[in-house]
Amino acid sequence: MVDVVDKATRSRMMAGIKGKNTWPELALRYRLHAAGLRYRLHRRQLPGTPDLVFPKFGCVIFVHGCFWHWHECRYSKIPATRRMFWIEKLGANRERDRKAVAQLIASGWRCAIVWECSIRGAANDEKVSRVAGKLARWIRGEKSKFIEICGQV
């Protein structure tokens, strides 16, 4: 299948996709800050550059876009053009994420992954509040090394 836009337009569109400070990340940051939790952003010295780092609690949060991290939910369809390229690229992203979480846990951090699909939708304000509440409880109290929040919460 041929792309519906020219190469320059596609390049400009792809360059405009943000890697940090995305709306799901900002929405969660706002709620967690309102809950009294303080964090650091995008610590490059940690494996995977977590979106939120809570040094006081020894935990990190990754906010993953379903497409770019290949969640295999309804928001992560493989494009019809250059399928093999996308399968390899998204597979490599997924493997890199897995290694980063394993390294963080091995060095004593607790890790959470929040998928875009868990807060996306018509009533996303309510969804964001539910996810942020679950994260706040995990940050403050639960001692599990890893949680993943996706779909319905």
Summary of the structure (lengths in Angstrom):
residues: 153
radius of gyration: 16.5
end to end distance: 36.9
largest distance: 51.5
contacts: 414
relative contact order: 0.16
helix: 44%
strand: 14%
